[in-house]
Amino acid sequence: MAGAVMVGGGLAAAPAWANLALAQKNACMACHSVDKKLVGPAYRDVAKKYAGQADAQAQLAKSIKAGGSGKWGAVPMPPQAALSDADASTLAAWILGGSK
């Protein structure tokens, strides 16, 4: 039983690392940080802004892929059109979950 818990705990930790790796792989971390503003907003601030919205993950994934300007100030976010819909959704879920 303890082995199953350990395996389950290991599996639960893997997606968070994978999502950070996905953000790094796609150069998201060049402009964003988990807890402080860089060029773009901190992921924790993004999570707060979208908190309580039923379609937050879909909206954030759409924003990641389309890019945009005006939501967080004058600096535009370039579109990440080459990012798959699944990866954009995974990143959105990770950001909304506190980027842990």
N, C-alpha and C positions, 0 to 999 in steps of 0.2 A: 504494500500500500504506500509506504513512504517513497518508493521508487516512482510510483505513478504520480505522486504529488510533485516530486522533483522534476520529472519529465514535463508534467503539465506546467509547472512554473517556468521551466526553460522555454517551453513553447510560447507561453504568454509573453515572455520578455523578447523573443525574437522579432515579432512584428515592429515593435518600437524602434529597435536598432535598424531594422530594414528600412523603416520610413525615414529615419535620420540619414541613412546611407542614400536613399532615393533623393532626398533634398540636396545632399552634398553632390551626388552624381549629376544632378541637373542644374547645378550652380545657384540654387536658391539661397544658399547660405552666404553667397557673396554680397547680397543686399539685405538679407533678413537674419535675425538672431532669435533665439527662443525667448529671451527676456529683456532685450533692450533694442531700441530703434537704431538702425544703421541707415542705409539709404531708404529702405522701406520700413514699415512698422514691425515691431516685435510680434512673433507669432502669438504670444499670450494676449497682446492687445487685439489681434485679429479675432481670437477666440472669444474675447469679451464682447466685441462688437457684434458678432454673430450669435451670441448666446440667446437661447430661447426661440430662435427662428426655426420653424419646422423644416424648412428646405435649406438650411444653412450649408450642409455638405454639398449639395448640388449647386447652389449659388457660388460657393467658394471655388469649387472645381471649375465651374464655368469662367470665373474671373481669372483663375490661374492660367487657363488655356487662352483666353481672349486678351489678357492684359487689360490695361485701362489707365485712367487718370482721374483725379478729382476726389476719389474716396478718402485718400490719406494725405492730400496736399498736392503741390504742383509737380512733383517728380512722377512721371508716368512709369508704370510697370510694363515692360515689354511682353508681348504675347509669348506663350510657351506652346505654340501650335503643334510642335513635333512631339509633345508629351502625349502619351496615350490617354484616353478617357479613364481607363482603369488606374493609371498612375496618378492622374490629376485628382481622382476621387480618393485614392489612398493618401495622398499628401493632404488633401482637405480634411479627411477624418483625423489624421495625425495632428494637424494644427488645431482643429477644434477640440481634440482630446487633451490639449495642454502640451503638446510636443514633447511628451515624455518617452 
